[in-house]
Amino acid sequence: MHAAEREEIILDALTKKGFTTYRHLEANVEASPATIRRDLARLEKQGKIIRLHGGAKAVDTEFGAAGTPASLAGTPFEKSLKQNIAEKRAIGRAAAELCAPGEGIIIDGGTTTYQMCEHLADLNLQVLTNSLHIVNALLGQETTQLLVPSGPIFREQNIILAPAGETTMPNFHASKLFLGAAAVSPRGIFQADALLVASQRRFLDRTDEVILVVDSGKLQASSGAIVCELNRIDRMITDDAADPKLIDQLRSAGLQQIDVVKPVS
């Protein structure tokens, strides 16, 4: 079966249901599992699909049903910002201390990564971010250079996402990526929305080192879309309310460097 025929079957399955699994594709596409995965990777780069844990999802458009603006699953930014604020401030400060002067970094949108901003002044950083909140926080720092992807803006979280793929991202490679998550377990890093998963995976492809910044409330069992497994994370920063047993489980699952900080009073 030619690649064009395989792609037609994959896209047809997504058109009918919006989602398809690897198991379904393996049963209906005359190709090896490795070939199917390469097809999905190629289609995702073309902006036609979004790969998820166990399958693929149709690309959401900028507007939902009846012309209503698209939204993301998860807690709105302003509400999340008020949760565990002391812990997030401590984590953000510790993350900022890892930045070297003149470095190029990526800061993923989120209320914990947002807490890094006030500590980045005078470091002459180049910062790629998908968060308008982070852009606004860094605009007053004259020596901080800012880059953003192009794409629709999701207002509840003020995040810019680029569903069209790599061509909408700046030509930028970072020494460090500061990444948030909806949940973290020994199985990996989870997000609540498929578009967030796709955005974070693009960031993962553009960095040398990945630093996960999450408060202890995110360390929990979860199901759904996995952004990556723990062995892709170089370091995690969390607060001292984290369960020591869970910390040990995360280390056993591949996350070796874990920094635990005390909340800022």
Summary of the structure (lengths in Angstrom):
residues: 265
radius of gyration: 18.9
end to end distance: 62.5
largest distance: 62.5
contacts: 852
relative contact order: 0.13
helix: 37%
strand: 24%
